[in-house]
């Protein structure tokens, strides 16, 4: 199985307020998408006990913390406000969440709520997986990247100075509440970063969606409500189908990592300071497509389409100028997708179909790195 066939190829743009499910048996949960969902979705119904801890950051708290707190009357609500940025996604910051839980005497029936982007969501989920050996949590993502990708699927982790997301767990939320109104306050660079993960779904699993993205790039960049609602729903639908088929990444789920091995190398090289995650993934997807071309899997036209769409969305199509081929090779061998000493990469078979493979010649990877890196 090397692709996910979209069950909604002819789907019209969903109206405000739509739900879909991630089907994982007794760990299944809903994704609610739409304007005003932070209020409309009745978050309180997903609180298991009488206590909740909201984890957010210094950028999001002034904007949305009070709105969320207002939905939780009758529940003890405590908060932990973290510093904003990927460089704070580490064990030291994670411990701030545990400290907040213990100091406020939260028990194993408490519910953690992640209010923020991917960093907040990943750390809150990991804290929930660990605190008293596991407590419920809810994802309330406020960035486009988190809404279409990191909030769905139960991947939780923190970074290590030697590698991204090296310490973590698979742990599913009780619900994902996507309030599209939060995108109105998202800076342009953060918004474009999220588009990288949207493009990814078209490349790996949904050729109809990829063509739609090519035709609707300007509407997305203008944050047209109808275009955004469609793109978020379609992305979540693709993510949910992949996760439902392979929860713990034993097979097909690994295609969701298209470009990520290259991208994580960029982020680690920069010590998580300069490029945003989506920017690094965008450059990584072009590099993966280039390798796919050299491996005889895709055409030069497919590579150009991928490069053109990424560039049209204002995302980088090549790595940072100061990275060398050796920098990539040194960091990529530490990636989680290395098994038995073999580096596995997600390669494209066409626009809309991908596979995970270690069956590529090292000279092709070296050629990609040599031709792509400018130093």
N, C-alpha and C positions, 0 to 999 in steps of 0.2 A: 504494500500500500504506500504509494509515494505522492499522493495528493489528496486533497479534500474536495469533493465535488459539492459546490454550493447548492443548497436546496432552495435557494431564493434567487436564482439567476435573473428572473424578471421582476424582482421585488421593487415596488415603488418606495419612495422615501417615506419612512414611518412618521406618523404624527407624533406630536409631543406626548410623551408618556407611553412607553412600550416596554414590555418585559420579555425576557427569554431565560431559559434555564441552562445551567451547566449540569448535565446528567451524570452523576457519580454515585448512584444508589443511595445509601443512607447519608452520604455526604453531599448530595445535590443541593443547589442553592440558586436563587433567582438573581438576575441582573436587571435592575430598573433603570431605564434611560429616559431622560426628558427634562424640559425646563421646569424648575421648581421642585425637583424630586427630593431635595433635602427636606422639604416640608411635606410634599404630597405622598411620599412612599411610606410614611408612618414608621420611621426607624425604630420607634419604641417596641414594635412587635417582635423585633429580632433580639431584644435584650433578654437574656435568660434569667437573671436574678434581679436583685435590687440595687446593684452597683455597676457603674460603668466608668471607664477611664478613657478620655479622649486624648489621643496623641496627635499633635499638630506641630507646626513650626512657626518661626517668628514672622514669616511673610503671610501665612494663611490665617493665623489666629485673629488679627484685627479685622479681617474681611468676613469670616464665616463661622468663627467659633461660637458667637452668641446665637446665631441662627440655629446651629445644631443643638446647643444647650437648651434652647426653648422647646425643642421637640421631646425632651426627656424629663418632663416634670414628674415628680413622684419617684424618681430614681436618684440615688446618690451619685453625682457626677463630679469626678475629679479630672484634672488636666495635667498633661506634661507638654511643655512647649520647647521644642528642640531648635537648635540652630539650623538654618536653611543651607543645604548644599550637599552634593555627593561626597565631599571630603569628610563630612560628619557621619557617614554611614559606616560605623565601625563599632567594635565591642565597647569602647568607652562610652559612646553615646547611648548604645543599647542599655547599658547599665543604669542610665538615668530613668528609663522606663521602669525597670525593676524596682529602683529606689522609690519612685512615685507610687507604685503598687503596694509595696510593703509599708511605706510610711502611712498610707491612707487605709491600711488594713483591708485590702482587697483579698477575697477568698477565691476558691476554685469555681464559683458560680458567677464571678464578675465577667463583664464583656468589655473587650478593648475595641475602640473605634479609631480607625486610621483616617484622619482628615488632612489630606494633602496630596502631594505627588508621589512618584514611585519610591523615593527614599523613605518617606514616612510610612508608606504602605508596606514596604519590604521589612522595615525594622519592627513595625507594630505586629505584623504577622509572625515574625520570628519570636518576638517577645511573648505573644499569645501561645505559640507552640511550646515554649519553655516554661512559662510561669506556672508553678504548681503542676507541672507535667501536662499542661494544656488547658487553656480556657478559650471560650468563643471570641471571635472578633468579626468586625464589620468593616468593609472597605467603603470609604466615601472619597473617591479620587477627584482631585480638583485641577489636574493638568490633562491635556489631551493624551499625552503618552501613557499616563497611568490609567486613563479611562479606557483606552483601546487595547492595553496590553498588560501592564504589570499588576493591575488590581484583579485580574481574572486568571484563575488557574492554580493558585495556591503556592507559587514559588515565593519563598521568603528567605532573606539572607542579609548578611552584612559583608562589607569588603575587608580585605586584609591588604597591608601595604605591598604584598607580593602578588596579589591577584584579586580580581573583582568577584564578588559573590561566592567566595570560597567557603564560607561558614554559613550554613542555613539548613532549611528543612522544607519539605512539602507539607503544607498545612492550609486547608481550605477555609475561606470565610463562610459566615452564615448568610451573607447577602452582599451584593455590590450595588451601591446607590450612586448612579451617575447623573449629577445635576449639571446639565449643559450650560446653565446660567453662569457657572463658575468660570467658563472660558472667556467671558467678557473682560475679566481682570488679568488674564494671562498675557505676559509680555510677548511680543512678536517672535522673539528668538525661541522662547519656550514652546510657543505654538508650533512653529516650523519643526522644532525637534520632535514633537509628537507625530507629525506627518510622516516621519521616517518609518515608524511602526505601522502606520496605515498602509503605506506603500508596500511594506513587507508582505502583508496578507495577499495583495494582488499578485506579487511575484511568486509566492510559494504555493498558493492554493486556489486562486480565484481570478482567472484571466478576464472574465467579464467585468469584475470590479476594477482590475488594472486599467482596462480601456476606459471605464467610467472616470477613473482618476485623471487620466490623460485629458479627457474632455471637460473636466470640471475643476481643474487646478485653480483657476482664478476665483471661482466661487468659494472654494475652501479657504484660499488666502484672504479673501474678503470676509470670512467667517459668516457666510450666508447660512442662516439657521437651518433651512431645509437640506442643504448640502452637508452640513455638519452632522445633522441627525442621521442622515443616510450613511455617511462614512463611519460614524461611531457604531451604529447598529450592525453594519455589515462586518466591520472588524471584529466586534464582540461575537458575532455569530460564527465567524471562522475560527476564532480562538476557542470558543466553547466546544465546537465540534472536534477540534484537535485534542483538547484536554479530556473530553469525554471518552475519546478513543484510547488515550494513553496518558493516564494521570501523572505517573512518576517518570516520564521520559525514558521509557525502555525501548521505544521505537519511533513512531511517526512524530511524536511531540517535538523531537529534536529539530524538525524542520523550522520550528519557530525561532531557531537561533541563526537564521540566515544573516551573515555579515557580522554576527556578534563576536566570534573569535577574533577577527581583525579589530572590531570596534573596542572590545575589552582591552586588547593590547594597547590601543591608543589611549584609553582612559587610564590604564595603569601607568603607562609611560609618563603621562602628564600629572600623575598623582591626584587624579580626579578633580583637577582645578580649572582647566582651560576650556575644553570642549564639553558640551552637554552630551548626555548619553545618546540621544537621537542623532546628533551630528556625527558622532563616532560610528554609530551603526550605519548611517547613510553611506559614509565613505567605505565602510566594511562591505556593504552589499554590492557596491560597484566592483570592489576587489574580488568578491566571491563570484560575481557574474563574469568578470574577466577570466578567472581560473576556469569557470565552466566553459567558456569559449575555447580556451586552450585544450581542455579535455575533450573537445568535440561534442559537447552536450547541447549547446545553444548556438544560435547564429550571431553573426556580427550585428545584425539588425536588432536582435533581442537585447544584446548588450547596450546598444545605443539607445534603445527605448528606455531601459532602466536608468541609464546615465542622464538622459534628457529629463525624465520626470523628476528625478532627485534634484537636478539643477534648477528646474522650473519652480520647485518648492523652496528654493533658497537654501538648500542644504549642500554641504561639501561633497564633492565627488572624488576627492583624493585625500590622502592622509596629511597630517601636519608637515610643514616643510622641513622641520628639524628631525623627523624620524627617519632612520636608516633601515634598510632591509634586515640587518642583523638585530636591530631593536625589536622588530616584529617577531623574528624567529626565536629570540631569547624568551620573549614573553608568551608566545603562543604555545610553547611546549608545556607551560604550567596550566593551561586551560583545563577546565573540568571535562571537556569533551575528549581529552587524551585518554585512551584506554590501552592497556598493555603496551605502552610506549608508542602507540600510533596516534597521530593527529587526525581527527575526523572533522570534516568540514561539511557544511550544507552547500550543495551545488544545485544549480538550476538545470532541469532537463528541457524547460521551455518557460515562457511566461505563464505562470500559473501552475507549475509543477516542480517539485524539489525532492531531493534525496540527500541522505546523510551518507558520506562515503569517506573511506580512507584510501580508496583505490584511485589515487592520482599520483602522477610522477612528481618527485620533489623538484625536478627542474622546471616544471610548470609553475609551482608555487614561487620558486626563486625568480622566475621570469616576471611574474606578476609584481613581486616586491621590488625588483630592480627597475622595472619600467614605471612603476607608480611612485616610488619614493624619489624625491628630488635631490637628495644629498647622498 
